[in-house]
Amino acid sequence: MGCTEILEKLLETVCGKQHDVRIERDPSNGTSSIKIKGTVVLRKKNALNFNDAGSAFLDRMHELFGKHVSLQLISAVHADPVAIMQSKKTCVNPEFCMPGNGSKGKLGKPAILEWTSSKTWISVEEAAVNITLDWDESIGVPGAFIIKNYHHSQFYLKTLTLQDVPGHGEVHFVCNSWVYPAHRYNYDRVFFSNKTYLPCNTPEPLQPYRNEELVNLRGTGSGMLKEWDRVYDYAVYNDLGYDRPVLGGSKDHPYPRRGRTGRPLTKRDSSLESRLPLPSLNIYVPRDECFNHVKFKDFLAYSATSIGRVIIPQTASLLARPFNEFISFKHVLGFYKDNAAEGCMPWKMFKVQFHKFPIPHVIKEDNSAWRTDEEFGREMLAGVNPLIIQRMQEFPPTSKLNPEVYGNQTSKITREHIETYMDGLTVDDAIKHNRLFILDYHDILMPYLKRVNSTTTKIYASRTLLLLRDDGTLQPLAIELSLPHPQGDKHGSSSQIFTPCSDESAEGYVWHWPKLMLL
């Protein structure tokens, strides 16, 4: 039993168990009303964190004094004229929150979360709490809900599931957000059902709530942001130090940008933002983007491990050059924890596993899984690559570099190079049916290759052709690695073409090399 549960059991013994709070329906309005059962899955702030165990006591005391967590359903079908008049009170920038005619969805009656009478722990961290809502059948299907937290501390709201909604069965809301006490917000926290709409197809009663949510996430652009703020805003890099120029925001260089924190400006220079103390990790990040406390502690531990892994090889390289950081693949795998050690005695396991990283999922079952072309295609869809991958419209790929300066930079990949691996398709058929793609870094990197390769870092200008297979995966067809021509830029490029080879021969291992150059 966790610390939270122990405190709650003690409180129930001293104060008694609270009874369900039921909202009485007013029969005088002449409408047909039903009760909808729901289940809320949440995680308290103090789950698995003994430093915050006292918040469970304070939250329970708030419950005893009538300060509950309430939910209020919002109709996706019918508008509420009364809500229109109140809309400007629930938005950071009210003048921007009213779209069209401003018709907001009709609200159901508030219902109280049955916090103490029905809470069931479904895991070490998460609990399921029941709720009963009065809902007017004539209003229609709920498309969103408002939640207000009058407890002392925040909680992580994961999901809300409504059962037996007339005409719709189960309605599911995926929330995944921290809900702070209501006094921390100057607007209502609204969550929408797990049904996606294009903006033009969003039900009219939900549009004002959607627009208000967007404005609340954008913020006002002023003021220091606190941990309960949910603002995703941007600022220039003006916090790098007194002697560093401001990066971004100019006409010639509008980027890069960082997340805005709103810290006070320095007294020495009003264009610079004050910095946090060096050891501080309390820089503003939207709360829903922060690590949970378990992941955060893992992050600090693995950071310390990483520092140790850097210092030791660097020290060794200074004492004995040349130094090979990785002698073999076995040496690389030695950086990761061994599942076989999990059965050891605690001290022995700690000794064996200390300063090691968790095993990546890719190689958890098979150490050679990273070598497959399927895995290469999957990893290619990570990072910035999706912004560069394009559908091929011509073959062979051409260059937009100035031919008078860089010569002929047209790709040297031919049809013979790739059609063998295209499942019977020709290049023209693949282009026609939108199945041939290219990851092209050639023009981006070629002008800088000489300068980069004059240092200890070595790179190539690359083109990678990919086939979209019937199962939706990307298969590499050919990789072209290019360098400036040794006789000068006007002579074009010097290129090597690599094609797939899946066997264990020398050619098979050569095929891994250009893939590693890309990733």
Secondary structure, DSSP 4 states (H G I P E B T S, - for coil): --HHHHHHHHHHHHH-PPPPP-PPP-GGG---EEEEEEEEEEEETTTT-GGGTHHHHHHHHHHHTT--EEEEEEEEEEE-HHHHHHGGGG-SSGGGS--TT--PEEE---EE--TTTS-EE-SSS-EEEEEEEEEEGGG--EEEEEEEE-SSS-EEEEEEEEEEETTTEEEEEEEEEEE--GGG-SS-EEEE-S----GGGS-GGGHHHHHHHHHHHH--S-S---TT-----EE-B--S-TTSPPBS-SSS-----EE---PPBPSS-TTSB----TT-------GGGSPPHHHHHHHHHHHHHHHHHHHHHHHHHHHSSS--S-SSHHHHHTTB--GGGGGS-HHHHHHHHTT-BPPPGGGSS-TTGGGSHHHHHHHHTSTTHHHH-EE--SSS----S-HHHH--------HHHHGGGSTT--HHHHHHTT-EEEEE-HHHHGGGHHHHHTSS----EEEEEEEE-TTS-EEEEEEEEEEE-TT-GGG-EEEEEE----SSSHHHHHHHHHHHHH-
